């Protein structure tokens, strides 16, 4: 199995796992989405802040990777597709953080029926979970890259 195929499979499994975990949480008998509906807007502002911060960290991780591409060790990892996993995880995380921001803004700014508010709240929470999973995934990969740079510097 090639590295590229392995990366795609692991990202797909990670995405499906995070989606299933989000779905399971949102449909758990102990989780009541109406509690989030009754929250004041501070909760949604906090979601916006957290998602923007995590998205910024992911973007910074990609920037660090790009700035280190001229290092021989990193270039070799890049050329042989070992870093595909990291940047795709970062892009998935950024996308889901953006969705959670839009959902939170929808909860704050729009006066929509309760049914749509429930959909927005579930989207907000589900995408936060997926964004966090891929933030941790990308962080793990970034630690790997830093370790490779450290080894190359010896």
Secondary structure by P-SEA (a helix, b strand, c coil): ccaaaaaaaaaaaaaaaaaaaaaaaaacccccccccccccaaaaaaaaaaaaaaaaaaaaaaaaaaaacccaaaaaaaaaccaaaaaaaaaaaaaaaaaaaaaaaaaccccccaaaaaaaaaaaaaaaaaaaaaaaaaaaaaaaaaaaaaaaac
